[in-house]
Amino acid sequence: MIKNIKLKVTPEQSRKVQEICFSKGIFWGSTGNIVSYTNTPYLYITDRRNLTYGRDYHLFLTERREEMDANLFIQTNGTGIRKLLKQKVIKWLITTLK
């Protein structure tokens, strides 16, 4: 599971990201595992495995966490790794190292 990242989200993406986080043991400090703050445009997953949110674009830009595309987060169930790409790299390594 990826941590210490920031995501720019729509309300629907926010809901999906939060549900994935809850399934991985990442919760809000204030509301636990209740989907919250879906109308805020920025979500953060801290290195302590907590969810936080933000509304300020300037703070989002200057925040030192790595930015991840919300759709990638959702499609990969929070890993950020596309399986097909990973399989291609493994196959390439096996053929190259022979």
Residue pairs with C-beta under 8 A, 6 or more apart in sequence:
1 24
1 26
1 49
1 78
1 79
2 45
2 68
2 73
2 78
2 79
2 80
3 26
3 45
3 46
3 47
3 49
4 45
4 46
4 47
4 65
4 66
5 44
5 45
5 65
5 66
5 67
5 68
5 73
6 42
6 43
6 44
6 45
6 60
6 63
6 65
6 66
6 67
6 68
7 13
7 17
7 42
7 43
7 44
7 45
7 67
7 68
7 69
7 70
7 73
8 41
8 42
8 60
8 67
8 70
9 17
9 41
9 42
9 43
9 70
10 70
11 38
11 39
13 70
13 71
13 74
14 35
14 37
14 38
14 40
14 43
15 35
15 38
16 74
17 43
17 70
17 73
17 74
18 35
18 36
18 38
18 43
18 51
19 35
20 73
20 74
20 77
20 78
21 27
21 45
21 51
21 78
22 33
24 78
25 49
26 45
26 49
26 50
26 51
27 33
27 50
27 51
28 34
28 36
28 37
28 50
28 51
28 52
29 50
29 51
29 52
30 36
37 43
37 53
40 53
40 54
40 55
41 54
41 55
41 57
41 60
42 53
42 54
42 55
42 56
42 59
42 60
43 51
43 52
43 53
43 54
44 51
44 52
44 53
44 54
44 63
44 65
45 51
46 52
54 60
54 63
68 80
72 80
72 82
73 80
75 82
76 82
76 83
